[in-house]
Amino acid sequence: MSNLSEPTMDGEEGCVEHFAEIARTLINDWPRFSPMLEPGAANRGIAAFKAELRSRAFADFCVDYAEKAICTDGLTVDYYIGSTVVEIAMNLRDPNSEFERSILKCMMAMGNLHAVTRLVFLAKPGARARCNTPTRKALAAWAEREQGLVVDVIEFGPTSEGILDTNDE
């Protein structure tokens, strides 16, 4: 079992939803990332975004849920809130994304006796459709059937699409 503090706002579900709202607000408030024309600039912009999101979430929750190593090999997840893993997955709609890797990390964490019941991806518009492909649907169904892991995708609205969309993610 995890030794992290339990979520305090309206239970775990409310805490995860509040976290998603913090992310949405940040995206809507965030000035355009630095001009992401050169290689690597998008990654720096997303790193800055994640740092600001971590700061805002800590200010609201008074607990740092970010970058938790939940596997014995030191693999980390973006956020671990109660028994929910939240991944900031801006490129989830791309074919080579972190979808499969994140499910595997959750399954490994369960093998290490961490309570993980849900995996939530916060992603750009289009991610849910991409995750509705037969292979990804089968993987998510398998994870739920075998380990009880529910996989959800929460998309950011179209306003965020213009801010975060780059070819260099």
C-alpha positions in Angstrom: 0.0 0.0 0.0 1.1 3.6 -0.6 2.4 5.7 2.3 1.1 8.9 0.6 -1.4 11.1 2.3 -5.0 10.4 1.3 -6.7 13.0 -0.9 -8.5 15.6 1.2 -10.9 17.4 -1.2 -14.3 15.6 -1.7 -12.6 12.2 -1.7 -10.2 10.8 -4.3 -12.5 11.3 -7.3 -13.1 15.0 -6.3 -9.4 15.5 -5.8 -8.6 14.1 -9.2 -11.3 16.2 -10.8 -10.0 19.3 -9.0 -6.5 18.5 -10.2 -7.8 18.3 -13.8 -9.5 21.7 -13.3 -6.2 23.2 -12.1 -4.6 21.9 -15.3 -7.4 23.3 -17.4 -7.1 26.7 -15.7 -3.4 26.8 -16.2 -3.7 26.0 -19.9 -6.2 28.7 -20.4 -4.1 31.2 -18.4 -0.7 30.1 -19.8 0.9 32.5 -22.3 2.1 30.8 -25.4 5.1 28.6 -24.7 8.3 30.2 -25.9 8.4 30.0 -29.7 8.6 26.3 -30.3 10.2 26.4 -33.6 13.6 24.9 -32.8 14.0 21.3 -31.8 13.6 20.7 -28.1 11.7 23.9 -27.4 8.4 22.1 -27.0 9.8 19.8 -24.4 11.1 22.8 -22.5 7.7 24.5 -22.7 5.9 21.4 -21.5 8.5 21.0 -18.7 7.8 24.6 -17.6 4.1 23.9 -17.8 4.5 20.8 -15.6 6.5 22.7 -13.1 3.8 25.4 -12.8 1.1 22.8 -12.6 3.0 21.1 -9.7 3.3 24.4 -7.9 -0.4 25.2 -8.3 -1.5 21.7 -7.3 0.7 21.9 -4.2 -0.8 25.3 -3.3 -4.3 23.8 -3.4 -3.7 20.4 -1.8 -0.8 21.1 0.5 0.6 17.7 -0.6 3.0 17.1 -3.4 1.5 14.3 -5.4 4.0 14.8 -8.3 6.7 12.5 -9.7 6.1 9.6 -7.4 8.3 6.5 -7.8 5.7 3.7 -7.4 7.8 0.9 -8.9 10.9 -0.7 -7.4 12.9 0.2 -10.4 12.4 3.9 -9.7 9.9 4.4 -12.5 7.8 7.4 -11.8 4.3 8.6 -12.6 3.4 12.2 -13.1 0.9 12.3 -10.2 -0.2 9.6 -7.7 -3.4 10.8 -5.9 -4.8 8.2 -3.5 -5.1 5.1 -5.8 -5.2 7.1 -9.0 -2.3 7.7 -11.3 -2.6 10.9 -13.4 -0.3 11.3 -16.4 0.1 14.6 -18.3 0.0 13.1 -21.8 0.1 15.9 -24.3 1.1 13.6 -27.1 -1.4 10.8 -26.3 -3.0 11.2 -29.7 0.3 10.3 -31.4 0.9 6.6 -32.3 4.2 6.5 -30.2 2.8 7.8 -27.0 3.0 6.9 -23.3 -0.3 5.1 -23.3 1.1 1.5 -23.1 4.0 2.5 -20.9 1.8 4.1 -18.4 -0.5 1.1 -18.2 2.6 -1.1 -17.7 3.9 1.2 -14.9 0.6 0.9 -13.1 0.6 -2.8 -13.4 4.1 -3.0 -12.1 3.1 -0.7 -9.2 0.3 -3.1 -8.4 2.8 -5.9 -8.3 4.7 -3.8 -5.8 1.6 -3.6 -3.5 0.8 0.0 -4.4 -3.0 0.6 -4.5 -3.6 1.7 -8.1 -7.2 1.4 -9.3 -7.4 4.1 -12.0 -5.1 5.7 -14.6 -6.2 9.1 -15.9 -4.5 10.7 -18.9 -4.9 14.5 -19.2 -4.4 15.1 -22.9 -5.1 17.3 -25.9 -8.3 17.0 -28.0 -8.1 13.9 -30.2 -6.6 11.7 -27.6 -9.8 9.9 -26.6 -10.4 9.0 -30.3 -6.8 7.8 -30.6 -7.3 5.6 -27.5 -10.4 4.1 -29.0 -8.4 2.1 -31.5 -8.8 -1.7 -31.2 -5.3 -2.3 -29.8 -5.5 0.4 -27.1 -9.1 -0.6 -26.2 -8.0 -4.2 -25.9 -5.0 -3.3 -23.7 -7.2 -1.1 -21.4 -9.8 -3.9 -21.2 -7.2 -6.4 -20.4 -5.8 -4.2 -17.6 -9.2 -3.8 -16.1 -10.1 -7.4 -16.4 -6.9 -8.8 -15.0 -6.0 -6.2 -12.4 -9.1 -3.9 -12.0 -7.2 -0.9 -13.5 -9.7 1.6 -15.1 -8.1 3.8 -17.8 -9.7 7.2 -18.5 -8.8 10.0 -20.8 -9.7 13.6 -20.0 -9.2 16.0 -22.9 -8.4 19.6 -22.6 -10.7 21.9 -24.5 -10.1 23.4 -27.9 -8.6 26.6 -26.3 -5.7 24.6 -25.1 -5.2 22.9 -28.5 -3.8 26.1 -30.0 -1.5 26.7 -27.1 0.0 23.3 -26.8 -0.1 22.0 -30.3 3.4 21.6 -31.8 5.0 19.1 -34.1 8.0 18.6 -31.7 6.5 16.8 -28.7 
